[in-house]
Amino acid sequence: MTSTSYSIPTELGSPIPANTSHAISVTLPTWQDNVDYEEAAERVVSRMTCGYPRFFIHPQIKQLITTCDQKFAKPTETCLLFPSRKSARRCRDFILQYYKQTSPTSPSTSPTPCVRLAEITVIPPDQAKSSFQGSVTLHVVLFPKDAFPIAKSYWQHAGEGISSRCAEYSLNIMQAKHDEKSSITENCNEKSSISLRRPIFHKRYSSNIRTSNITNNDSTLTEPKSPTSPTDSTFAEKSATVEENFYVEERYGRNLPITFADKAKIALRRRIAGVLGVEEQNNASEIDDLDGVINRKIESTNVTERGIKGVTEDDVFLFSTGMSSIFHAHRYIMSAFPPNKSICFGFPYVDTLKILEKFGPGCHLYGNGTSEDIDQIENLLESGEKISALFCEFPSNPLCKSPDLKRLSSLADKYDFLLVVDETIGNFVNVSVLEWADILVSSLTKIFSGASNVMGGGLVLNPQKKHYEKLKQVIEQDYEDLIWSEDAIFLERNSRTFRDRILKINESTEELCDFLSKSPKIKEVYYPKYITPEIYSQYKKINGGYGGLFSLTFYSSKASQQFFDSLPIAKGPSLGTNFTLACPYTILAHYFELDWASKFGVEANLVRVSVGLEDREMLLKGFQKGLDSITDEEEIVKNADVICIDK
């Protein structure tokens, strides 16, 4: 794969990638910008046009929330929006569990808050006449305004909120109705009249609304159909705004017609299952490529790329975000087995730990992820403690530690608990870990997509494990396909090149880390090649590499900030992008618990880097520029005796 150049966004609050309506990262170009973002400083927050979707509510979703507030909410209420009744109920239950009214007199005796559910179905015209159109039901959770932080926590942890593309689609139809009514009123004697503010998208619009004021029981509502996301082709023709968005999204996403959403989901599940092998990129049409993928005959007895027999697309389940796949893995385990505590092994991504702590009976944290931690876990289990599951990442984010999966799997078999492995950082092009896991989860948002313009998650069951049948039964009874169809199309098309991208990024990252590890200005390079290499190598594929993620620490906070501020690359949250992206990870993820994070070796001044597809020489020069900017020579000299130049 050839190198790719990208326009680096530098304006505070602008989307990454630039000019992308549904970008999932945002430009925070200096260290102080990141600190001020965490402090909610007006100079930063007011300039943000987007952000990582689970943390920052997209402007289109905010607008749709405002519309639903006006229609449903009391003056003391606001709302959040979800794609299904089940997800809305889970949010309601979470609010009821954790909300405490801020009463200045007697908060302990405050009444249970009223959390209401409502539904609104947006229906475009002439559905039966066009496969490009369809309705969408929005599930509205209404709650007291002072409960918003709790509701927002659910949105962040569970990753179940509606997609920004869903919001955009709904708003376009609603706006079309408004414009049409305005046009008819102003020009009732004309056969055709177009609003100057925005063109008419449809000839008519209707909505069905159902609402419930019952706090804890909404069984009187009828179950709506799960939403799909059609995109009327006339939108792009008649709206300059939509046309511009389509142009940018075509550039980054290379999307297919919306009618191929179901095919895209089959292709995604096959690709994630590892049954397709190396997919050839050719000049065939998008449709032919997709049909070839889903029509290919797959023998279930073959050993897949996952390294085991029997894995098919039927063992793969898609979710709207990576965190949603983790959240639902936890839910399914709690449904299938006795409600015991879980174990979080290694320093986890922030919301994984929050899910295990807040949903269910709680968890034990073994945050160092060492062999000594496994010894302690074995002692705990030997004492008679029962656990439901152990969750870990391979390797971990941001320290790139690799857990001893073989030993953990052996304990799981002996003491009858499940092993859940997050392979987002490793990915199955580089490592083979499903053999040891009961459940494998991954954020498809990251390198699988790479384009930083869509969210998604995947869950894979290991058919060779003893609890497979029970898990499969529970999942099939409970699972909802809530991936917005346009998102599925972008994910599928983005992921067609993921293998070639990963292989190129592997090479660039290894050369860059070898270069950085020799600098006396850097305290530590956290990269699987250097961190627990004896474990990582056991799971590394013959043609696999070490991935595109690494972290750096320095000898002073000043040095970290100088280096970060001078890097000529994109700077913002997320990872696994086709362009190189950096952030002061601990500041963004653990700003209000820095001392806690430091207990597990995650320093406050750590800089995390995700390498992209840029020219290798350009990357080396850019990181050299960052090193050259460090002027804190006193710290460098003071620590010179502990620096090994030939790491």
Salt bridges, closest charged atoms under 4 A:
ASP33 OD1 - ARG43 NH2 2.56
ASP36 OD2 - ARG43 NE 2.90
GLU77 OE1 - ARG116 NH2 2.64
ASP93 OD1 - ARG92 NE 3.39
GLU119 OE2 - ARG85 NH2 2.59
GLU119 OE2 - HIS139 ND1 3.85
GLU119 OE1 - ARG210 NH2 2.71
ASP126 OD1 - ARG204 NH2 3.17
GLU160 OE2 - ARG90 NH2 2.68
GLU160 OE2 - HIS328 NE2 2.85
GLU168 OE1 - HIS22 NE2 3.14
ASP179 OD1 - HIS178 ND1 3.75
ASP179 OD1 - ARG197 NH2 3.02
ASP218 OD1 - ARG89 NE 3.32
ASP218 OD1 - ARG92 NH1 3.68
GLU223 OE1 - ARG85 NH1 3.21
ASP232 OD2 - HIS202 ND1 3.31
GLU249 OE2 - ARG165 NH2 2.87
GLU279 OE2 - ARG271 NE 2.68
GLU286 OE1 - ARG493 NE 2.67
GLU286 OE1 - ARG496 NH1 3.30
ASP289 OD2 - ARG496 NH1 3.36
ASP291 OD1 - LYS263 NZ 2.86
GLU299 OE2 - LYS297 NZ 3.70
GLU305 OE2 - ARG499 NH1 2.76
GLU313 OE2 - ARG270 NE 3.15
ASP314 OD1 - ARG269 NH2 3.44
ASP315 OD1 - LYS472 NZ 3.39
ASP351 OD2 - ARG54 NH1 2.86
ASP351 OD1 - HIS157 ND1 2.72
ASP375 OD1 - ARG407 NH2 2.36
GLU378 OE1 - ARG407 NH2 3.61
GLU385 OE2 - HIS364 NE2 3.06
ASP413 OD1 - LYS465 NZ 3.91
ASP416 OD1 - LYS466 NZ 3.23
ASP416 OD1 - HIS467 NE2 2.74
GLU423 OE1 - ARG306 NH1 2.94
GLU476 OE2 - LYS472 NZ 3.90
ASP478 OD2 - ARG331 NH1 2.99
ASP481 OD2 - LYS265 NZ 2.88
ASP487 OD1 - ARG165 NH1 2.71
GLU492 OE2 - ARG271 NH2 3.09
GLU492 OE2 - ARG496 NE 2.94
GLU507 OE1 - ARG616 NH2 3.16
GLU510 OE2 - LYS529 NZ 2.87
GLU511 OE1 - ARG616 NH1 3.27
ASP514 OD2 - LYS529 NZ 3.24
GLU524 OE2 - LYS647 NZ 3.97
GLU593 OE2 - HIS590 ND1 2.73
GLU603 OE2 - LYS523 NZ 2.88
GLU635 OE2 - LYS638 NZ 3.16
